């Protein structure tokens, strides 16, 4: 059984929360090495990607 960790990230708008989560996911090995991911994997809506 894998260990599950819950983390809360609280910050104001445009202070790098998405970037931090994306980097944490990459370091944790969530994405395969041959998997192509967007610049910001957590931003799924067009409005979120505009920023």
PDB file of N, CA, C and O in Angstrom:
ATOM      1  N   UNK A   1       0.844  -1.174   0.000  1.00  0.00           N
ATOM      2  CA  UNK A   1       0.000   0.000   0.000  1.00  0.00           C
ATOM      3  C   UNK A   1       0.893   1.243   0.000  1.00  0.00           C
ATOM      4  O   UNK A   1       1.874   1.311   0.741  1.00  0.00           O
ATOM      5  N   UNK A   2       0.548   2.216  -0.830  1.00  0.00           N
ATOM      6  CA  UNK A   2       1.329   3.449  -0.921  1.00  0.00           C
ATOM      7  C   UNK A   2       0.936   4.409   0.187  1.00  0.00           C
ATOM      8  O   UNK A   2      -0.198   4.408   0.665  1.00  0.00           O
ATOM      9  N   UNK A   3       1.885   5.214   0.576  1.00  0.00           N
ATOM     10  CA  UNK A   3       1.591   6.280   1.530  1.00  0.00           C
ATOM     11  C   UNK A   3       0.915   7.416   0.785  1.00  0.00           C
ATOM     12  O   UNK A   3       1.335   7.794  -0.309  1.00  0.00           O
ATOM     13  N   UNK A   4      -0.118   7.949   1.375  1.00  0.00           N
ATOM     14  CA  UNK A   4      -0.833   9.078   0.786  1.00  0.00           C
ATOM     15  C   UNK A   4      -0.585  10.295   1.648  1.00  0.00           C
ATOM     16  O   UNK A   4      -0.741  10.251   2.869  1.00  0.00           O
ATOM     17  N   UNK A   5      -0.201  11.376   1.007  1.00  0.00           N
ATOM     18  CA  UNK A   5       0.054  12.637   1.718  1.00  0.00           C
ATOM     19  C   UNK A   5      -0.931  13.678   1.223  1.00  0.00           C
ATOM     20  O   UNK A   5      -1.141  13.824   0.019  1.00  0.00           O
ATOM     21  N   UNK A   6      -1.523  14.388   2.138  1.00  0.00           N
ATOM     22  CA  UNK A   6      -2.392  15.508   1.799  1.00  0.00           C
ATOM     23  C   UNK A   6      -1.649  16.794   2.109  1.00  0.00           C
ATOM     24  O   UNK A   6      -1.063  16.948   3.180  1.00  0.00           O
ATOM     25  N   UNK A   7      -1.683  17.710   1.161  1.00  0.00           N
ATOM     26  CA  UNK A   7      -0.993  18.983   1.320  1.00  0.00           C
ATOM     27  C   UNK A   7      -1.955  20.096   0.937  1.00  0.00           C
ATOM     28  O   UNK A   7      -2.663  19.995  -0.065  1.00  0.00           O
ATOM     29  N   UNK A   8      -1.978  21.150   1.730  1.00  0.00           N
ATOM     30  CA  UNK A   8      -2.785  22.327   1.408  1.00  0.00           C
ATOM     31  C   UNK A   8      -1.852  23.476   1.060  1.00  0.00           C
ATOM     32  O   UNK A   8      -0.898  23.762   1.784  1.00  0.00           O
ATOM     33  N   UNK A   9      -2.138  24.124  -0.048  1.00  0.00           N
ATOM     34  CA  UNK A   9      -1.348  25.278  -0.469  1.00  0.00           C
ATOM     35  C   UNK A   9      -2.299  26.463  -0.543  1.00  0.00           C
ATOM     36  O   UNK A   9      -3.227  26.489  -1.351  1.00  0.00           O
ATOM     37  N   UNK A  10      -2.050  27.431   0.307  1.00  0.00           N
ATOM     38  CA  UNK A  10      -2.914  28.605   0.375  1.00  0.00           C
ATOM     39  C   UNK A  10      -2.083  29.832   0.039  1.00  0.00           C
ATOM     40  O   UNK A  10      -1.081  30.113   0.696  1.00  0.00           O
ATOM     41  N   UNK A  11      -2.502  30.555  -0.982  1.00  0.00           N
ATOM     42  CA  UNK A  11      -1.796  31.775  -1.376  1.00  0.00           C
ATOM     43  C   UNK A  11      -2.744  32.644  -2.185  1.00  0.00           C
ATOM     44  O   UNK A  11      -3.789  32.189  -2.650  1.00  0.00           O
ATOM     45  N   UNK A  12      -2.366  33.876  -2.340  1.00  0.00           N
ATOM     46  CA  UNK A  12      -3.164  34.828  -3.102  1.00  0.00           C
ATOM     47  C   UNK A  12      -3.099  34.484  -4.589  1.00  0.00           C
ATOM     48  O   UNK A  12      -2.239  33.712  -5.012  1.00  0.00           O
ATOM     49  N   UNK A  13      -3.992  35.048  -5.368  1.00  0.00           N
ATOM     50  CA  UNK A  13      -4.035  34.831  -6.810  1.00  0.00           C
ATOM     51  C   UNK A  13      -2.686  35.195  -7.435  1.00  0.00           C
ATOM     52  O   UNK A  13      -2.050  36.169  -7.030  1.00  0.00           O
ATOM     53  N   UNK A  14      -2.262  34.417  -8.412  1.00  0.00           N
ATOM     54  CA  UNK A  14      -1.026  34.664  -9.175  1.00  0.00           C
ATOM     55  C   UNK A  14       0.231  34.671  -8.314  1.00  0.00           C
ATOM     56  O   UNK A  14       1.123  35.492  -8.524  1.00  0.00           O
ATOM     57  N   UNK A  15       0.304  33.767  -7.355  1.00  0.00           N
ATOM     58  CA  UNK A  15       1.516  33.671  -6.545  1.00  0.00           C
ATOM     59  C   UNK A  15       2.219  32.325  -6.711  1.00  0.00           C
ATOM     60  O   UNK A  15       3.018  31.938  -5.858  1.00  0.00           O
ATOM     61  N   UNK A  16       1.930  31.606  -7.803  1.00  0.00           N
ATOM     62  CA  UNK A  16       2.695  30.413  -8.139  1.00  0.00           C
ATOM     63  C   UNK A  16       2.191  29.102  -7.568  1.00  0.00           C
ATOM     64  O   UNK A  16       2.944  28.130  -7.527  1.00  0.00           O
ATOM     65  N   UNK A  17       0.938  29.041  -7.125  1.00  0.00           N
ATOM     66  CA  UNK A  17       0.403  27.791  -6.574  1.00  0.00           C
ATOM     67  C   UNK A  17       0.403  26.678  -7.613  1.00  0.00           C
ATOM     68  O   UNK A  17       0.832  25.559  -7.331  1.00  0.00           O
ATOM     69  N   UNK A  18      -0.074  26.983  -8.807  1.00  0.00           N
ATOM     70  CA  UNK A  18      -0.150  25.976  -9.864  1.00  0.00           C
ATOM     71  C   UNK A  18       1.238  25.503 -10.264  1.00  0.00           C
ATOM     72  O   UNK A  18       1.456  24.306 -10.450  1.00  0.00           O
ATOM     73  N   UNK A  19       2.162  26.419 -10.396  1.00  0.00           N
ATOM     74  CA  UNK A  19       3.534  26.065 -10.751  1.00  0.00           C
ATOM     75  C   UNK A  19       4.145  25.162  -9.686  1.00  0.00           C
ATOM     76  O   UNK A  19       4.811  24.178 -10.010  1.00  0.00           O
ATOM     77  N   UNK A  20       3.922  25.492  -8.426  1.00  0.00           N
ATOM     78  CA  UNK A  20       4.446  24.681  -7.329  1.00  0.00           C
ATOM     79  C   UNK A  20       3.866  23.272  -7.361  1.00  0.00           C
ATOM     80  O   UNK A  20       4.604  22.297  -7.225  1.00  0.00           O
ATOM     81  N   UNK A  21       2.559  23.157  -7.540  1.00  0.00           N
ATOM     82  CA  UNK A  21       1.914  21.839  -7.583  1.00  0.00           C
ATOM     83  C   UNK A  21       2.423  21.037  -8.777  1.00  0.00           C
ATOM     84  O   UNK A  21       2.686  19.841  -8.645  1.00  0.00           O
ATOM     85  N   UNK A  22       2.566  21.671  -9.932  1.00  0.00           N
ATOM     86  CA  UNK A  22       3.089  20.970 -11.107  1.00  0.00           C
ATOM     87  C   UNK A  22       4.485  20.412 -10.850  1.00  0.00           C
ATOM     88  O   UNK A  22       4.773  19.269 -11.206  1.00  0.00           O
ATOM     89  N   UNK A  23       5.339  21.205 -10.241  1.00  0.00           N
ATOM     90  CA  UNK A  23       6.708  20.753  -9.944  1.00  0.00           C
ATOM     91  C   UNK A  23       6.706  19.626  -8.909  1.00  0.00           C
ATOM     92  O   UNK A  23       7.487  18.682  -9.021  1.00  0.00           O
ATOM     93  N   UNK A  24       5.832  19.721  -7.904  1.00  0.00           N
ATOM     94  CA  UNK A  24       5.728  18.652  -6.905  1.00  0.00           C
ATOM     95  C   UNK A  24       5.285  17.345  -7.559  1.00  0.00           C
ATOM     96  O   UNK A  24       5.810  16.279  -7.237  1.00  0.00           O
ATOM     97  N   UNK A  25       4.319  17.425  -8.478  1.00  0.00           N
ATOM     98  CA  UNK A  25       3.852  16.228  -9.181  1.00  0.00           C
ATOM     99  C   UNK A  25       4.956  15.628 -10.044  1.00  0.00           C
ATOM    100  O   UNK A  25       5.103  14.407 -10.103  1.00  0.00           O
ATOM    101  N   UNK A  26       5.728  16.474 -10.709  1.00  0.00           N
ATOM    102  CA  UNK A  26       6.841  15.980 -11.522  1.00  0.00           C
ATOM    103  C   UNK A  26       7.882  15.286 -10.662  1.00  0.00           C
ATOM    104  O   UNK A  26       8.351  14.203 -11.010  1.00  0.00           O
ATOM    105  N   UNK A  27       8.245  15.890  -9.556  1.00  0.00           N
ATOM    106  CA  UNK A  27       9.256  15.309  -8.661  1.00  0.00           C
ATOM    107  C   UNK A  27       8.766  14.015  -8.023  1.00  0.00           C
ATOM    108  O   UNK A  27       9.567  13.129  -7.722  1.00  0.00           O
ATOM    109  N   UNK A  28       7.457  13.900  -7.814  1.00  0.00           N
ATOM    110  CA  UNK A  28       6.892  12.695  -7.208  1.00  0.00           C
ATOM    111  C   UNK A  28       6.784  11.552  -8.213  1.00  0.00           C
ATOM    112  O   UNK A  28       6.472  10.421  -7.841  1.00  0.00           O
ATOM    113  N   UNK A  29       7.041  11.846  -9.481  1.00  0.00           N
ATOM    114  CA  UNK A  29       6.993  10.796 -10.493  1.00  0.00           C
ATOM    115  C   UNK A  29       5.592  10.462 -10.958  1.00  0.00           C
ATOM    116  O   UNK A  29       5.336   9.344 -11.405  1.00  0.00           O
ATOM    117  N   UNK A  30       4.686  11.411 -10.858  1.00  0.00           N
ATOM    118  CA  UNK A  30       3.302  11.181 -11.275  1.00  0.00           C
ATOM    119  C   UNK A  30       3.213  11.033 -12.792  1.00  0.00           C
ATOM    120  O   UNK A  30       2.403  10.255 -13.295  1.00  0.00           O
ATOM    121  N   UNK A  31       4.039  11.776 -13.516  1.00  0.00           N
ATOM    122  CA  UNK A  31       4.021  11.741 -14.973  1.00  0.00           C
ATOM    123  C   UNK A  31       5.099  10.791 -15.475  1.00  0.00           C
ATOM    124  O   UNK A  31       6.205  10.748 -14.936  1.00  0.00           O
ATOM    125  N   UNK A  32       4.764  10.026 -16.518  1.00  0.00           N
ATOM    126  CA  UNK A  32       5.755   9.138 -17.132  1.00  0.00           C
ATOM    127  C   UNK A  32       6.795   9.971 -17.879  1.00  0.00           C
ATOM    128  O   UNK A  32       6.506  11.085 -18.313  1.00  0.00           O
ATOM    129  N   UNK A  33       7.983   9.439 -18.024  1.00  0.00           N
ATOM    130  CA  UNK A  33       9.050  10.178 -18.714  1.00  0.00           C
ATOM    131  C   UNK A  33       8.719  10.420 -20.177  1.00  0.00           C
ATOM    132  O   UNK A  33       9.108  11.442 -20.743  1.00  0.00           O
ATOM    133  N   UNK A  34       7.998   9.479 -20.796  1.00  0.00           N
ATOM    134  CA  UNK A  34       7.647   9.645 -22.205  1.00  0.00           C
ATOM    135  C   UNK A  34       6.320  10.384 -22.380  1.00  0.00           C
ATOM    136  O   UNK A  34       5.857  10.566 -23.506  1.00  0.00           O
ATOM    137  N   UNK A  35       5.716  10.803 -21.291  1.00  0.00           N
ATOM    138  CA  UNK A  35       4.425  11.494 -21.344  1.00  0.00           C
ATOM    139  C   UNK A  35       4.633  12.982 -21.627  1.00  0.00           C
ATOM    140  O   UNK A  35       5.433  13.653 -20.975  1.00  0.00           O
ATOM    141  N   UNK A  36       3.900  13.470 -22.601  1.00  0.00           N
ATOM    142  CA  UNK A  36       3.972  14.890 -22.942  1.00  0.00           C
ATOM    143  C   UNK A  36       2.919  15.637 -22.130  1.00  0.00           C
ATOM    144  O   UNK A  36       1.723  15.369 -22.253  1.00  0.00           O
ATOM    145  N   UNK A  37       3.370  16.576 -21.298  1.00  0.00           N
ATOM    146  CA  UNK A  37       2.428  17.368 -20.508  1.00  0.00           C
ATOM    147  C   UNK A  37       2.586  18.833 -20.874  1.00  0.00           C
ATOM    148  O   UNK A  37       3.629  19.264 -21.365  1.00  0.00           O
ATOM    149  N   UNK A  38       1.530  19.580 -20.623  1.00  0.00           N
ATOM    150  CA  UNK A  38       1.557  21.010 -20.913  1.00  0.00           C
ATOM    151  C   UNK A  38       2.456  21.713 -19.915  1.00  0.00           C
ATOM    152  O   UNK A  38       2.928  21.120 -18.946  1.00  0.00           O
ATOM    153  N   UNK A  39       2.680  22.986 -20.176  1.00  0.00           N
ATOM    154  CA  UNK A  39       3.486  23.803 -19.274  1.00  0.00           C
ATOM    155  C   UNK A  39       2.917  23.782 -17.863  1.00  0.00           C
ATOM    156  O   UNK A  39       3.653  23.630 -16.888  1.00  0.00           O
ATOM    157  N   UNK A  40       1.615  23.934 -17.764  1.00  0.00           N
ATOM    158  CA  UNK A  40       0.943  23.892 -16.466  1.00  0.00           C
ATOM    159  C   UNK A  40      -0.127  22.814 -16.513  1.00  0.00           C
ATOM    160  O   UNK A  40      -1.225  23.052 -17.014  1.00  0.00           O
ATOM    161  N   UNK A  41       0.175  21.653 -16.005  1.00  0.00           N
ATOM    162  CA  UNK A  41      -0.726  20.506 -16.085  1.00  0.00           C
ATOM    163  C   UNK A  41      -2.016  20.727 -15.304  1.00  0.00           C
ATOM    164  O   UNK A  41      -3.060  20.188 -15.673  1.00  0.00           O
ATOM    165  N   UNK A  42      -1.959  21.504 -14.241  1.00  0.00           N
ATOM    166  CA  UNK A  42      -3.135  21.693 -13.394  1.00  0.00           C
ATOM    167  C   UNK A  42      -4.127  22.701 -13.971  1.00  0.00           C
ATOM    168  O   UNK A  42      -5.275  22.742 -13.530  1.00  0.00           O
ATOM    169  N   UNK A  43      -3.718  23.510 -14.939  1.00  0.00           N
ATOM    170  CA  UNK A  43      -4.625  24.473 -15.560  1.00  0.00           C
ATOM    171  C   UNK A  43      -5.349  23.796 -16.711  1.00  0.00           C
ATOM    172  O   UNK A  43      -4.774  23.607 -17.784  1.00  0.00           O
ATOM    173  N   UNK A  44      -6.602  23.431 -16.496  1.00  0.00           N
ATOM    174  CA  UNK A  44      -7.344  22.716 -17.529  1.00  0.00           C
ATOM    175  C   UNK A  44      -8.279  23.619 -18.325  1.00  0.00           C
ATOM    176  O   UNK A  44      -8.661  23.271 -19.442  1.00  0.00           O
ATOM    177  N   UNK A  45      -8.653  24.760 -17.779  1.00  0.00           N
ATOM    178  CA  UNK A  45      -9.579  25.660 -18.463  1.00  0.00           C
ATOM    179  C   UNK A  45      -8.805  26.748 -19.217  1.00  0.00           C
ATOM    180  O   UNK A  45      -7.725  27.158 -18.793  1.00  0.00           O
ATOM    181  N   UNK A  46      -9.372  27.211 -20.342  1.00  0.00           N
ATOM    182  CA  UNK A  46      -8.715  28.253 -21.141  1.00  0.00           C
ATOM    183  C   UNK A  46      -8.470  29.514 -20.329  1.00  0.00           C
ATOM    184  O   UNK A  46      -7.419  30.141 -20.463  1.00  0.00           O
ATOM    185  N   UNK A  47      -9.426  29.894 -19.489  1.00  0.00           N
ATOM    186  CA  UNK A  47      -9.290  31.100 -18.675  1.00  0.00           C
ATOM    187  C   UNK A  47      -8.089  30.995 -17.736  1.00  0.00           C
ATOM    188  O   UNK A  47      -7.382  31.979 -17.518  1.00  0.00           O
ATOM    189  N   UNK A  48      -7.857  29.800 -17.179  1.00  0.00           N
ATOM    190  CA  UNK A  48      -6.720  29.600 -16.279  1.00  0.00           C
ATOM    191  C   UNK A  48      -5.399  29.710 -17.032  1.00  0.00           C
ATOM    192  O   UNK A  48      -4.410  30.203 -16.489  1.00  0.00           O
ATOM    193  N   UNK A  49      -5.384  29.251 -18.279  1.00  0.00           N
ATOM    194  CA  UNK A  49      -4.147  29.264 -19.063  1.00  0.00           C
ATOM    195  C   UNK A  49      -3.772  30.656 -19.548  1.00  0.00           C
ATOM    196  O   UNK A  49      -2.614  30.901 -19.886  1.00  0.00           O
ATOM    197  N   UNK A  50      -4.738  31.572 -19.587  1.00  0.00           N
ATOM    198  CA  UNK A  50      -4.465  32.930 -20.062  1.00  0.00           C
ATOM    199  C   UNK A  50      -3.469  33.657 -19.174  1.00  0.00           C
ATOM    200  O   UNK A  50      -2.694  34.483 -19.656  1.00  0.00           O
ATOM    201  N   UNK A  51      -3.483  33.359 -17.895  1.00  0.00           N
ATOM    202  CA  UNK A  51      -2.676  34.116 -16.933  1.00  0.00           C
ATOM    203  C   UNK A  51      -1.223  33.852 -17.063  1.00  0.00           C
ATOM    204  O   UNK A  51      -0.424  34.419 -16.318  1.00  0.00           O
TER     205      UNK A  51
END
